[in-house]
Amino acid sequence: MPEHFCSACGQEHTTGKSPEVRIAEINAQRDVEIARMEYRGDQEAAVLEAETAVTVTELETTADVAVAEETEPPPAPAEDPADNQAIVVEGPPAEPEHDAPPPPEAEHENHVPQKKQGFF
């Protein structure tokens, strides 16, 4: 340990750290602070870069949508009757109900003539 002569009391005192050690500590503190400032700067630059990338992507997609809207044919107006047509799906013909009387033509087909009595 280096010794220091005290002019106040006239004795030599031990200072505890050599000047080289003190200089190294000061330089280390300086380097740590510089590293912290660079880290903060890098973080801010990364955030700014990410925000810029998001903004660029938003502008590109907006431009793509605008170009697509200009190149597509305009949609048909909603009042167009062709848009309001119902879709008709045809199925097999419905079977006649058993309780209903047969149609008149069916009576003639199944009709059996009866014998007439009395005149012959």
Secondary structure, DSSP 8 states (H G I E B T S, - for coil): --EEE-TTTSSEEE-SS-HHHHHHHHHHHHHHHHHHHHHHHHHHHHHHHHHHHHHHHHHHHHHHHHHHHHHS-----TT-GGGG-------S-----SSS---HHHHHHS-------S--
